[in-house]
Amino acid sequence: VNGTPSPLSLSPSPASSGGAPGGGASGSSGSVAIPQRIHHMAASHVNITNNILRSYEHWETADRLAADSRDFFQNLDSVMGPLSQQSSMTELVRYIRQGLHWLRTEAQLL
């Protein structure tokens, strides 16, 4: 969906040049079966990696938006107190509610 190949789209690895064991013709193109557990782990790894990359993109976007709205966040910090990693969930919710209230008021949505 986002340009990263899925493990489902990967083709099986070619068998050794000597042909498949167990009577396969040496000229035929054999393949190696990937155990379901390995396939699941690879798919999980791709999913986790995509989520990490997406989170970095969101963080960079948030940084740019915050820099463009520095005055807004300085005012919000002065009224509500700045947030930190030690802020409680209650403090975070109050901070966000106040910011949303100001944005709605400015956009005359109230």
N, CA, C and O of each residue as an XYZ file, in Angstrom:
440
protein
N       0.826     -1.194      0.000
C       0.000      0.000      0.000
C       0.863      1.248      0.000
O       0.580      2.205     -0.721
N       1.934      1.240      0.821
C       2.746      2.442      0.925
C       4.111      2.288      0.285
O       5.041      3.013      0.637
N       4.251      1.349     -0.658
C       5.499      1.208     -1.380
C       6.436      0.174     -0.801
O       7.453     -0.142     -1.419
N       6.130     -0.358      0.352
C       6.987     -1.378      0.953
C       6.475     -2.743      0.543
O       5.294     -3.039      0.720
N       7.348     -3.582     -0.005
C       6.869     -4.891     -0.440
C       6.420     -5.738      0.743
O       7.032     -5.724      1.811
N       5.365     -6.457      0.530
C       4.858     -7.369      1.543
C       5.595     -8.683      1.446
O       5.975     -9.093      0.349
N       5.813     -9.370      2.583
C       6.441    -10.684      2.502
C       5.626    -11.650      1.655
O       6.164    -12.629      1.138
N       4.332    -11.383      1.509
C       3.501    -12.255      0.681
C       3.896    -12.164     -0.786
O       3.680    -13.109     -1.546
N       4.476    -11.029     -1.193
C       4.817    -10.855     -2.599
C       6.202    -11.391     -2.935
O       6.589    -11.414     -4.103
N       6.947    -11.819     -1.931
C       8.282    -12.331     -2.188
C       8.183    -13.717     -2.798
O       7.410    -14.555     -2.335
N       8.966    -13.953     -3.836
C       8.944    -15.270     -4.460
C       9.852    -16.209     -3.684
O      10.792    -15.753     -3.033
N       9.593    -17.508     -3.739
C      10.428    -18.463     -3.011
C      11.849    -18.469     -3.559
O      12.084    -18.163     -4.728
N      12.784    -18.821     -2.695
C      14.184    -18.879     -3.099
C      14.389    -20.046     -4.052
O      13.771    -21.096     -3.877
N      15.242    -19.885     -5.053
C      15.494    -21.001     -5.964
C      16.241    -22.120     -5.244
O      17.032    -21.869     -4.335
N      15.982    -23.339     -5.656
C      16.665    -24.497     -5.075
C      18.098    -24.536     -5.600
O      18.451    -23.807     -6.526
N      18.889    -25.366     -5.018
C      20.284    -25.469     -5.449
C      20.349    -25.887     -6.908
O      19.395    -26.462     -7.435
N      21.459    -25.604     -7.560
C      21.583    -25.877     -8.984
C      21.574    -27.365     -9.293
O      21.404    -27.752    -10.449
N      21.751    -28.185     -8.302
C      21.755    -29.627     -8.529
C      20.363    -30.209     -8.650
O      20.229    -31.420     -8.828
N      19.328    -29.404     -8.561
C      17.964    -29.920     -8.666
C      17.386    -30.179     -7.300
O      18.101    -30.166     -6.297
N      16.115    -30.411     -7.261
C      15.431    -30.642     -5.998
C      15.728    -32.036     -5.499
O      15.758    -32.973     -6.297
N      15.952    -32.212     -4.195
C      16.189    -33.555     -3.680
C      14.938    -34.396     -3.812
O      13.823    -33.874     -3.845
N      15.123    -35.664     -3.885
C      13.982    -36.564     -3.946
C      13.514    -36.839     -5.350
O      12.336    -37.134     -5.550
N      14.384    -36.756     -6.326
C      14.015    -37.180     -7.669
C      13.625    -36.076     -8.607
O      13.233    -36.373     -9.736
N      13.703    -34.799     -8.217
C      13.365    -33.722     -9.128
C      14.376    -33.643    -10.240
O      15.549    -33.959    -10.037
N      13.950    -33.234    -11.398
C      14.864    -33.129    -12.535
C      15.831    -31.987    -12.282
O      15.450    -30.937    -11.764
N      17.092    -32.202    -12.655
C      18.099    -31.184    -12.388
C      17.883    -29.938    -13.230
O      18.394    -28.877    -12.872
N      17.160    -30.018    -14.313
C      16.915    -28.862    -15.161
C      15.692    -28.074    -14.740
O      15.496    -26.962    -15.230
N      14.853    -28.605    -13.847
C      13.632    -27.892    -13.461
C      13.955    -26.836    -12.419
O      14.922    -26.958    -11.667
N      13.132    -25.803    -12.386
C      13.364    -24.741    -11.387
C      12.596    -25.115    -10.129
O      11.366    -25.069    -10.107
N      13.317    -25.481     -9.095
C      12.706    -25.859     -7.832
C      12.565    -24.657     -6.932
O      13.065    -23.579     -7.255
N      11.898    -24.821     -5.815
C      11.749    -23.754     -4.845
C      11.820    -24.343     -3.449
O      11.634    -25.543     -3.247
N      12.090    -23.482     -2.506
C      12.177    -23.885     -1.115
C      10.925    -23.383     -0.408
O      10.583    -22.204     -0.497
N      10.256    -24.270      0.283
C       9.067    -23.873      1.022
C       9.486    -23.105      2.271
O      10.374    -23.534      3.007
N       8.840    -21.969      2.501
C       9.122    -21.168      3.683
C       8.126    -21.580      4.758
O       6.916    -21.484      4.551
N       8.623    -22.039      5.905
C       7.702    -22.434      6.971
C       6.792    -21.268      7.373
O       7.216    -20.112      7.378
N       5.556    -21.579      7.704
C       4.567    -20.562      8.053
C       5.049    -19.688      9.210
O       4.808    -18.481      9.210
N       5.720    -20.274     10.183
C       6.212    -19.522     11.337
C       7.219    -18.464     10.894
O       7.174    -17.334     11.380
N       8.125    -18.811      9.984
C       9.129    -17.862      9.482
C       8.443    -16.764      8.665
O       8.776    -15.585      8.787
N       7.492    -17.167      7.840
C       6.752    -16.196      7.034
C       6.029    -15.207      7.951
O       6.051    -14.002      7.702
N       5.394    -15.707      9.002
C       4.667    -14.842      9.937
C       5.627    -13.874     10.627
O       5.308    -12.697     10.794
N       6.798    -14.364     11.027
C       7.772    -13.497     11.690
C       8.268    -12.412     10.738
O       8.437    -11.264     11.151
N       8.501    -12.752      9.483
C       8.961    -11.762      8.505
C       7.876    -10.709      8.258
O       8.169     -9.517      8.173
N       6.629    -11.156      8.144
C       5.523    -10.222      7.933
C       5.378     -9.299      9.143
O       5.125     -8.105      8.985
N       5.535     -9.839     10.333
C       5.452     -9.040     11.554
C       6.568     -8.005     11.591
O       6.339     -6.857     11.971
N       7.768     -8.403     11.201
C       8.911     -7.489     11.167
C       8.649     -6.332     10.201
O       8.915     -5.177     10.533
N       8.134     -6.632      9.021
C       7.833     -5.591      8.039
C       6.780     -4.636      8.600
O       6.896     -3.422      8.432
N       5.758     -5.173      9.264
C       4.701     -4.343      9.837
C       5.257     -3.423     10.924
O       4.943     -2.233     10.944
N       6.067     -3.954     11.815
C       6.656     -3.150     12.889
C       7.563     -2.065     12.307
O       7.521     -0.917     12.748
N       8.375     -2.425     11.324
C       9.269     -1.457     10.693
C       8.476     -0.331     10.033
O       8.848      0.837     10.149
N       7.394     -0.669      9.346
C       6.546      0.352      8.724
C       5.957      1.289      9.771
O       5.898      2.501      9.563
N       5.519      0.725     10.905
C       4.954      1.553     11.970
C       5.994      2.507     12.540
O       5.680      3.663     12.823
N       7.205      2.048     12.709
C       8.281      2.907     13.225
C       8.569      4.040     12.237
O       8.694      5.198     12.636
N       8.674      3.704     10.953
C       8.933      4.734      9.945
C       7.800      5.756      9.892
O       8.044      6.957      9.775
N       6.562      5.274      9.979
C       5.407      6.168      9.975
C       5.430      7.081     11.199
O       5.086      8.259     11.102
N       5.836      6.540     12.353
C       5.873      7.365     13.562
C       6.905      8.484     13.427
O       6.664      9.602     13.883
N       8.055      8.196     12.805
C       9.047      9.252     12.571
C       8.482     10.332     11.653
O       8.717     11.519     11.880
N       7.745      9.935     10.624
C       7.134     10.914      9.718
C       6.134     11.787     10.467
O       6.106     13.002     10.270
N       5.308     11.180     11.329
C       4.330     11.951     12.112
C       5.044     12.905     13.072
O       4.621     14.049     13.244
N       6.108     12.440     13.686
C       6.853     13.279     14.629
C       7.441     14.495     13.903
O       7.367     15.615     14.408
N       8.023     14.275     12.719
C       8.594     15.386     11.953
C       7.513     16.374     11.528
O       7.730     17.585     11.565
N       6.358     15.867     11.128
C       5.243     16.735     10.759
C       4.791     17.548     11.965
O       4.550     18.749     11.847
N       4.674     16.909     13.112
C       4.265     17.607     14.337
C       5.274     18.683     14.707
O       4.885     19.775     15.121
N       6.556     18.396     14.566
C       7.588     19.400     14.856
C       7.445     20.623     13.954
O       7.551     21.760     14.414
N       7.203     20.378     12.661
C       7.043     21.505     11.716
C       5.806     22.328     12.068
O       5.857     23.558     12.074
N       4.702     21.651     12.359
C       3.468     22.364     12.696
C       3.613     23.150     13.995
O       3.121     24.274     14.101
N       4.285     22.564     14.981
C       4.501     23.256     16.253
C       5.379     24.492     16.048
O       5.137     25.537     16.652
N       6.393     24.369     15.198
C       7.268     25.518     14.927
C       6.498     26.634     14.228
O       6.738     27.814     14.487
N       5.580     26.267     13.350
C       4.766     27.263     12.649
C       3.750     27.924     13.577
O       3.263     29.016     13.283
N       3.428     27.277     14.686
C       2.406     27.769     15.624
C       3.014     28.043     17.001
O       2.373     27.809     18.025
N       4.221     28.527     17.019
C       4.961     28.728     18.274
C       4.191     29.611     19.262
O       4.132     29.297     20.451
N       3.606     30.702     18.784
C       2.864     31.615     19.674
C       1.677     30.908     20.326
O       1.423     31.077     21.519
N       0.959     30.124     19.542
C      -0.198     29.390     20.059
C       0.224     28.494     21.220
O      -0.412     28.493     22.274
N       1.302     27.734     21.022
C       1.737     26.795     22.059
C       2.360     27.518     23.254
O       2.258     27.033     24.381
N       2.998     28.658     23.034
C       3.512     29.432     24.166
C       2.361     29.943     25.026
O       2.437     29.912     26.254
N       1.294     30.415     24.379
C       0.116     30.868     25.125
C      -0.540     29.700     25.860
O      -0.946     29.835     27.015
N      -0.640     28.572     25.197
C      -1.244     27.398     25.821
C      -0.406     26.932     27.009
O      -0.951     26.554     28.046
N       0.912     26.958     26.858
C       1.805     26.592     27.963
C       1.655     27.552     29.140
O       1.686     27.132     30.297
N       1.492     28.842     28.844
C       1.388     29.818     29.940
C       0.079     29.659     30.702
O       0.041     29.896     31.909
N      -0.996     29.263     30.024
C      -2.293     29.075     30.678
C      -2.382     27.720     31.366
O      -2.837     27.632     32.507
N      -1.955     26.669     30.687
C      -2.151     25.306     31.194
C      -0.906     24.712     31.855
O      -0.992     23.684     32.527
N       0.231     25.345     31.671
C       1.485     24.758     32.131
C       2.034     23.859     31.033
O       1.273     23.163     30.361
N       3.342     23.869     30.849
C       3.920     23.056     29.770
C       3.808     21.568     30.076
O       3.833     21.154     31.236
N       3.685     20.776     29.026
C       3.649     19.325     29.170
C       5.069     18.782     29.171
O       5.976     19.367     28.579
N       5.243     17.667     29.839
C       6.531     16.979     29.834
C       6.257     15.478     29.820
O       5.104     15.047     29.849
N       7.312     14.701     29.775
C       7.142     13.249     29.804
C       6.559     12.778     31.123
O       6.016     11.676     31.198
N       6.659     13.591     32.161
C       6.119     13.222     33.460
C       4.688     13.713     33.659
O       4.097     13.477     34.713
N       4.118     14.398     32.653
C       2.748     14.885     32.767
C       1.787     13.714     32.869
O       1.994     12.657     32.273
N       0.739     13.931     33.636
C      -0.268     12.881     33.788
C      -1.206     12.884     32.581
O      -1.220     13.826     31.789
N      -1.974     11.830     32.461
C      -2.952     11.747     31.381
C      -4.006     12.840     31.559
O      -4.487     13.405     30.577
N      -4.361     13.134     32.794
C      -5.332     14.193     33.073
C      -4.805     15.544     32.584
O      -5.539     16.311     31.961
N      -3.535     15.831     32.868
C      -2.933     17.084     32.399
C      -2.907     17.144     30.878
O      -3.168     18.195     30.294
N      -2.597     16.034     30.239
C      -2.571     15.983     28.777
C      -3.961     16.245     28.197
O      -4.101     17.014     27.246
N      -4.978     15.618     28.760
C      -6.344     15.798     28.260
C      -6.793     17.244     28.446
O      -7.395     17.818     27.538
N      -6.513     17.844     29.603
C      -6.895     19.251     29.844
C      -6.186     20.185     28.865
O      -6.798     21.113     28.337
N      -4.922     19.944     28.627
C      -4.123     20.750     27.699
C      -4.734     20.682     26.301
O      -4.933     21.706     25.648
N      -5.027     19.474     25.855
C      -5.592     19.285     24.517
C      -6.973     19.916     24.414
O      -7.288     20.566     23.417
N      -7.800     19.729     25.442
C      -9.145     20.326     25.421
C      -9.081     21.846     25.325
O      -9.846     22.458     24.579
N      -8.167     22.455     26.082
C      -8.030     23.912     26.031
C      -7.591     24.354     24.644
O      -8.139     25.309     24.095
N      -6.607     23.666     24.072
C      -6.149     24.004     22.730
C      -7.251     23.858     21.693
O      -7.416     24.718     20.828
N      -8.003     22.771     21.780
C      -9.122     22.574     20.847
C     -10.194     23.636     21.029
O     -10.788     24.098     20.054
N     -10.443     24.025     22.275
C     -11.434     25.076     22.542
C     -11.015     26.379     21.860
O     -11.836     27.042     21.226
N      -9.739     26.744     21.991
C      -9.252     27.961     21.345
C      -9.366     27.868     19.830
O      -9.752     28.836     19.175
N      -9.035     26.712     19.271
C      -9.108     26.544     17.818
C     -10.547     26.638     17.324
O     -10.815     27.258     16.295
N     -11.475     26.019     18.060
C     -12.892     26.096     17.667
C     -13.415     27.514     17.782
O     -14.164     27.977     16.922
N     -13.021     28.207     18.846
C     -13.443     29.594     19.037
C     -12.922     30.470     17.902
O     -13.653     31.294     17.351
N     -11.651     30.282     17.563
C     -11.061     31.066     16.480
C     -11.736     30.789     15.142
O     -11.910     31.694     14.326
N     -12.114     29.533     14.925
C     -12.766     29.166     13.680
C     -14.269     29.410     13.738
O     -14.991     29.124     12.782
N     -14.731     29.937     14.859
C     -16.153     30.234     15.097
C     -17.022     29.002     14.930
O     -18.093     29.052     14.324
N     -16.539     27.892     15.480
C     -17.291     26.645     15.428
C     -18.095     26.420     16.707
O     -18.812     25.425     16.816
N     -17.987     27.319     17.662
C     -18.741     27.164     18.922
C     -20.008     27.946     18.895
O     -20.763     27.931     19.867
